[in-house]
Amino acid sequence: MSDLSGQVSAALARSVLPSVIARGGALRVTDADADGMVTLEVSGSPGATLPLASRIEAAVRAAVPAVTAVRLVTHAADVPATPAGATESLADAAQQVLDTEVNPAIAAHRGHVTVTGADRGWIRVRLEGGCQGCSLAEVTLRQGIEPLLRSRLPGMTGLADVTDHEAGTDPFFSPEKR
């Protein structure tokens, strides 16, 4: 392992790695070139890492000034090519699971989950109503919705939350209740 790789690994362990692990994901340095480009491999639940991508890069660049850019990747074998028409069918299938198994349950918290798209096995969702800005939204996603979708949709690679939680006006559990 190069010196730059070691520095980045140490920086990750001190800052964002505990959050990634808590969300069901993992990160490891796979490459650090002479120009300061660092490649991090995402494993476990890759959807757990995507929402932290900007935080990960900021933490690494602040801790290791020699880093010029950070790239997150998954194994190519883990991300199957999307057949024609499969993107729509994966998004539709995910929305059907959400509508029948998730939305009725979270309606009690004034919440709703909508699929905003799917690409290369990644399903993007937006939390609405009482879920937008809720302090337990991440738990709902990572311990409830993501495992359910993975069990129902074999073509799923990861789950990405595209919700603007800061814009939530009436979260069921306010951030103060964390």
C-alpha positions as CSV (number, residue, x, y, z in Angstrom):
1,M,0.0,0.0,0.0
2,S,1.4,3.4,-1.0
3,D,1.9,6.1,1.6
4,L,-1.0,8.1,0.1
5,S,-3.3,5.0,0.3
6,G,-2.3,4.5,3.9
7,Q,-3.0,8.2,4.7
8,V,-6.4,8.0,3.0
9,S,-7.3,4.7,4.8
10,A,-6.4,6.3,8.1
11,A,-8.5,9.4,7.4
12,L,-11.5,7.3,6.4
13,A,-11.2,5.3,9.6
14,R,-11.2,8.5,11.7
15,S,-14.0,10.2,10.0
16,V,-16.7,8.7,7.7
17,L,-16.0,4.9,7.8
18,P,-18.0,4.4,11.0
19,S,-21.1,6.1,9.4
20,V,-20.7,4.0,6.3
21,I,-20.4,0.8,8.3
22,A,-23.5,1.8,10.4
23,R,-25.5,2.1,7.2
24,G,-24.5,-1.4,6.0
25,G,-21.7,-0.4,3.6
26,A,-18.0,-0.6,3.4
27,L,-15.2,1.3,1.7
28,R,-11.6,0.5,0.9
29,V,-8.8,2.3,-1.0
30,T,-8.1,0.4,-4.2
31,D,-5.8,3.0,-5.9
32,A,-4.0,6.2,-5.2
33,D,-2.1,7.6,-8.2
34,A,0.8,10.1,-8.4
35,D,-1.7,12.9,-9.4
36,G,-3.6,12.5,-6.2
37,M,-6.6,10.7,-7.6
38,V,-7.9,8.2,-5.0
39,T,-10.3,5.3,-5.9
40,L,-12.4,3.9,-3.2
41,E,-14.3,0.6,-3.7
42,V,-17.8,0.4,-2.3
43,S,-19.0,-2.9,-1.0
44,G,-21.8,-4.2,1.3
45,S,-24.8,-1.9,0.7
46,P,-23.5,0.5,-1.9
47,G,-26.6,2.6,-1.4
48,A,-25.3,3.4,2.1
49,T,-22.3,5.2,0.7
50,L,-23.9,7.3,-2.1
51,P,-25.6,9.8,0.2
52,L,-22.2,10.4,1.9
53,A,-20.2,10.8,-1.3
54,S,-19.6,14.5,-1.0
55,R,-18.8,14.2,2.8
56,I,-16.4,11.4,2.0
57,E,-14.5,13.4,-0.5
58,A,-14.4,16.5,1.7
59,A,-13.1,14.5,4.7
60,V,-10.4,12.8,2.6
61,R,-9.3,16.0,0.9
62,A,-9.2,17.9,4.2
63,A,-7.2,15.2,6.0
64,V,-4.8,14.4,3.1
65,P,-4.0,17.6,1.1
66,A,-2.2,15.6,-1.6
67,V,-5.6,14.1,-2.7
68,T,-6.9,16.0,-5.7
69,A,-10.0,13.9,-6.4
70,V,-11.9,10.9,-4.9
71,R,-13.8,8.4,-7.1
72,L,-16.2,5.8,-5.7
73,V,-16.6,2.5,-7.6
74,T,-18.2,-0.9,-7.3
75,H,-16.9,-4.1,-8.8
76,A,-18.0,-4.2,-12.4
77,A,-19.3,-7.7,-11.8
78,D,-21.6,-6.3,-9.1
79,V,-23.2,-3.9,-11.5
80,P,-24.8,-5.7,-14.4
81,A,-25.5,-3.9,-17.7
82,T,-29.1,-2.8,-17.8
83,P,-31.0,-4.5,-20.7
84,A,-33.2,-2.3,-22.9
85,G,-36.5,-1.6,-21.0
86,A,-35.2,-3.0,-17.8
87,T,-34.7,0.4,-16.1
88,E,-38.4,1.2,-16.4
89,S,-39.4,-2.3,-15.2
90,L,-37.1,-2.2,-12.2
91,A,-38.4,1.3,-11.2
92,D,-42.0,0.1,-11.8
93,A,-41.4,-3.1,-9.8
94,A,-39.8,-1.1,-6.9
95,Q,-42.7,1.3,-6.9
96,Q,-45.2,-1.6,-6.8
97,V,-43.4,-3.1,-3.8
98,L,-43.3,0.3,-2.0
99,D,-47.0,0.9,-2.8
100,T,-48.2,-2.4,-1.5
101,E,-45.8,-3.1,1.4
102,V,-44.1,0.1,2.6
103,N,-46.4,3.1,2.0
104,P,-49.4,1.7,3.9
105,A,-47.2,1.2,6.9
106,I,-45.5,4.6,6.9
107,A,-48.8,6.4,6.1
108,A,-49.4,6.2,9.9
109,H,-46.4,8.7,10.2
110,R,-47.8,10.8,7.4
111,G,-45.1,9.5,5.1
112,H,-44.8,8.2,1.6
113,V,-41.9,6.8,-0.6
114,T,-41.7,7.4,-4.3
115,V,-39.3,5.9,-6.8
116,T,-37.7,8.7,-8.9
117,G,-35.8,6.4,-11.2
118,A,-33.5,3.4,-11.7
119,D,-30.2,3.0,-13.5
120,R,-27.8,0.0,-13.6
121,G,-29.6,-1.6,-10.7
122,W,-29.6,1.5,-8.5
123,I,-33.0,2.5,-7.4
124,R,-33.5,6.2,-6.4
125,V,-36.2,7.0,-3.9
126,R,-37.6,10.2,-2.4
127,L,-39.1,10.3,1.0
128,E,-42.1,12.6,1.3
129,G,-44.5,13.9,3.9
130,G,-43.6,13.0,7.5
131,C,-40.5,11.0,6.2
132,Q,-38.9,14.1,4.7
133,G,-36.4,15.3,7.3
134,C,-37.4,12.7,9.8
135,S,-34.6,11.8,12.2
136,L,-35.3,8.0,11.6
137,A,-35.4,8.2,7.8
138,E,-32.0,6.6,7.4
139,V,-33.0,3.7,9.6
140,T,-36.2,3.3,7.7
141,L,-34.3,3.2,4.4
142,R,-31.4,0.9,5.5
143,Q,-33.1,-1.5,7.8
144,G,-36.6,-1.6,6.3
145,I,-36.9,-0.5,2.7
146,E,-33.6,-1.6,1.3
147,P,-33.7,-5.2,2.6
148,L,-37.3,-5.5,1.5
149,L,-36.5,-4.3,-2.0
150,R,-33.3,-6.5,-2.2
151,S,-35.4,-9.6,-1.3
152,R,-38.1,-8.8,-3.9
153,L,-35.9,-7.4,-6.8
154,P,-32.9,-9.6,-7.8
155,G,-31.8,-6.9,-10.3
156,M,-31.3,-4.3,-7.6
157,T,-27.7,-3.2,-6.9
158,G,-28.3,-0.4,-4.4
159,L,-30.7,2.1,-3.0
160,A,-30.1,5.9,-3.1
161,D,-32.0,8.4,-1.2
162,V,-32.4,11.6,-3.3
163,T,-34.6,13.4,-0.7
164,D,-33.8,17.0,0.3
165,H,-34.3,16.3,4.0
166,E,-33.3,19.8,4.9
167,A,-36.5,21.1,3.1
168,G,-38.8,18.9,5.2
169,T,-41.4,21.1,6.9
170,D,-43.2,18.5,9.1
171,P,-41.0,15.5,9.9
172,F,-42.6,12.8,12.1
173,F,-39.6,12.7,14.3
174,S,-37.8,16.0,14.3
175,P,-33.9,16.1,14.2
176,E,-33.9,17.2,17.8
177,K,-35.3,13.8,18.8
178,R,-32.1,12.0,17.6
